[in-house]
Amino acid sequence: MAKYNRNSGKKWSKEDIQQLKKLAKGNTPTGVISIKIGRTKDSIYKKASENNIGLKPTNQSPYNRKKSKK
């Protein structure tokens, strides 16, 4: 818990949200984002949800792939 005390209880600044958007867009894992911003994973998920920021990796193959025509 000690490594998150840096921003614990502080309001999110516009710069923090911009950094979250940038890191999420770059497919940065949530654990790495939490360390870089200095927040817990739960707070990262909550703020991403509030601001419609997707945290799922975009470089994964979809599960329901269409069959290719031969």
Backbone as a ProteinNet text record, in pm:
[ID]
protein_1_A
[PRIMARY]
MAKYNRNSGKKWSKEDIQQLKKLAKGNTPTGVISIKIGRTKDSIYKKASENNIGLKPTNQSPYNRKKSKK
[TERTIARY]
80.4	0	85.4	202	282	317.5	330.1	372.4	262.1	138.6	29.9	-5.7	63.8	31.2	55.3	130.5	166.3	43.8	-57.7	-177.4	-302.9	-285.5	-399.6	-486.6	-615	-709.5	-711.2	-621	-617.6	-713.9	-765.1	-851.2	-767.3	-832.9	-766	-752.8	-634.7	-614	-639.3	-652.8	-670.7	-549.4	-431.5	-308.2	-306.4	-357.4	-364.7	-456.4	-570.7	-666.7	-609.2	-539.4	-475.5	-369	-292.5	-189.9	-254.6	-365.2	-437.9	-485	-541.2	-587.3	-471.1	-359	-242.4	-187.9	-176.1	-123.2	-219	-349.8	-448.9	-447.8	-433.5	-429.7	-306.4	-199.3	-76.4	-72.9	-188.6	-199.4	-110.2	-90	-11	-91.9	-32.1	-104.5	-149.7	-261.2	-319.6	-224.3	-149.7	-53.6	54.8	101.6	203.7	144.6	21	-46.2	-59	-97.9	-117.6	12.3	123.5	252.4	293.6	275.8	316.1	233.7	103.8	17.8	18.8	53	58	-77.2	-160.4	-294.1	-309.8	-411.4	-436.9	-503	-498.8	-564.3	-713.9	-773.7	-917	-951.9	-869.9	-898	-877.6	-782.5	-760.6	-883.9	-934.7	-1054.8	-1174.2	-1191.3	-1305.4	-1298.8	-1182.9	-1169.5	-1181	-1128.4	-1141	-1287.2	-1361.3	-1503.5	-1580.4	-1550.1	-1618.1	-1592.7	-1475.6	-1437.4	-1441.5	-1506.6	-1519	-1383.6	-1288.1	-1155.4	-1145.6	-1118.4	-1106.4	-969.4	-967.3	-841	-808.2	-896.2	-869.6	-769.8	-675.5	-576.5	-643.3	-599.6	-657.7	-584.3	-471.4	-392.8	-421.4	-528.4	-563.5	-660.1	-653	-743.6	-884.2	-983.8	-1121.6	-1158.3	-1248.1	-1287.7	-1382	-1468.8	-1566.7	-1521.3	-1421.2	-1369.5	-1460.3	-1477.1	-1554.3	-1469	-1533.9	-1462.4	-1423.5	-1300.6	-1254.8	-1309.8	-1345.1	-1396	-1277.9	-1291.1	-1180.2	-1210.4
-118.9	0	126.3	123.5	243.4	311.6	235.3	298.7	381.3	377.4	454.9	578.2	603	714.5	850	853.1	977.4	1058.8	996.8	1068.2	1021	947.1	892.7	1004.8	1003.8	1102.4	1233.2	1252.9	1377.2	1367.5	1480.6	1483.4	1458.5	1404.2	1381	1514.4	1545.3	1666.8	1635.2	1738.4	1719.1	1649.1	1680	1617.2	1467.4	1430.7	1288.7	1213.4	1273	1208.5	1199.6	1303.7	1300.3	1191.3	1177.8	1072.8	935.6	919.6	793.1	758.5	856.6	834.6	793.8	862.3	834.2	693.7	658.1	526.2	414.8	438.2	337.7	318.5	427.4	419.5	342.4	348.1	276.7	133.6	80.5	-57.5	-85.9	14.1	-3.7	-83.6	-186.3	-264.5	-177.5	-213.7	-134.7	-122.2	-226.2	-220.2	-116.2	-105.6	-7.1	134.2	148.1	278.6	323.1	231.3	268.2	314.5	256.2	297.3	433	452.4	578	696.4	675.6	784.9	796	687.4	688	666	585.8	554.4	402.7	357.2	213.7	167.4	35.5	-19.4	9	-2.2	23.6	166.4	262	400.7	423.7	351.5	360.2	309.2	192.6	136.6	229.6	285.4	373.1	499.3	564.1	687.9	659.9	548	511.4	489.6	426.6	403.5	535	624.9	754.4	837.9	821.1	901.7	825.2	708.1	625.9	596.8	558.2	522	370.1	309.3	164.1	118.4	21.2	-31.6	-168.5	-221.9	-352.8	-337.5	-429.9	-422.5	-430.6	-346.5	-346	-438.9	-494.8	-577.6	-726.4	-763.5	-904.1	-944.6	-1069.8	-1122	-1131.6	-1101.4	-1114.1	-1260.5	-1289.5	-1426	-1479.2	-1396	-1438	-1394.9	-1461.1	-1426.1	-1483.1	-1406.9	-1457	-1556.6	-1656.4	-1756.1	-1693	-1720.6	-1664.5	-1746.3	-1675.8	-1742.4	-1789.8	-1912.2	-1969.7	-1966.6
0	0	0	51.4	69.7	-61.8	-170.6	-294.6	-360.8	-309.6	-366.9	-284.3	-174.7	-87	-152.3	-257.9	-322.9	-363	-422.6	-467.1	-396.1	-289.9	-217.3	-161.6	-196	-145.9	-220.6	-315	-392.3	-510.2	-552.9	-670.8	-794.9	-896.3	-1023.7	-1097.1	-1144	-1222	-1369.4	-1449.2	-1593.4	-1652.7	-1599.8	-1648.8	-1617.3	-1499.5	-1463.4	-1559.2	-1590.9	-1681.3	-1822.1	-1867	-1999.2	-2004.8	-1896.4	-1891.7	-1893	-1821.6	-1821.7	-1962.8	-2033.7	-2171.8	-2261.6	-2248.4	-2332.2	-2306	-2177.7	-2143.6	-2185.4	-2169.6	-2209.1	-2360.4	-2433.3	-2579.3	-2627.4	-2549.4	-2583.1	-2533.4	-2489	-2440.3	-2319.9	-2235.3	-2114.7	-2013.2	-1952.2	-1851.7	-1734.1	-1674.6	-1566.6	-1448.2	-1418	-1308	-1330.9	-1453.7	-1487.8	-1483.1	-1531.9	-1525.8	-1380.8	-1293.4	-1152.9	-1088.3	-1124.7	-1069.4	-1126.9	-1257.8	-1321	-1271.2	-1250.8	-1206.6	-1054	-985.7	-839.9	-775.9	-839.7	-789.7	-783.9	-711.9	-706.5	-836.1	-858.7	-977.5	-973.9	-856.4	-844.8	-884.2	-843.6	-880.3	-1029.2	-1088.9	-1233.6	-1306.9	-1265	-1328.5	-1313.7	-1195.9	-1170.1	-1255.3	-1259.3	-1336.1	-1485.8	-1530.9	-1672.4	-1708.7	-1620.2	-1643.8	-1648.1	-1556.7	-1551.5	-1676.8	-1738.4	-1853.8	-1986	-1985.9	-2106.8	-2172	-2090.2	-2138.8	-2135.4	-2249.9	-2256.1	-2209.6	-2120.8	-2070.4	-2127.9	-2211.3	-2270.2	-2384.1	-2395.3	-2504.1	-2640.9	-2730.5	-2865	-2960.3	-2917.6	-3008.9	-2995.5	-2924.7	-2912.1	-3022.7	-3061.1	-3162.8	-3105.1	-3184.5	-3135.4	-3117.3	-3024.5	-2998.2	-3105	-3156	-3256.8	-3395.7	-3443.7	-3576.7	-3683.3	-3789.5	-3903.6	-3979.6	-4031.7	-4110.7	-4243.8	-4284.6	-4411.4	-4527.7	-4633.1	-4753.4	-4835.7	-4885.5	-4965.1	-5110.2
[MASK]
++++++++++++++++++++++++++++++++++++++++++++++++++++++++++++++++++++++

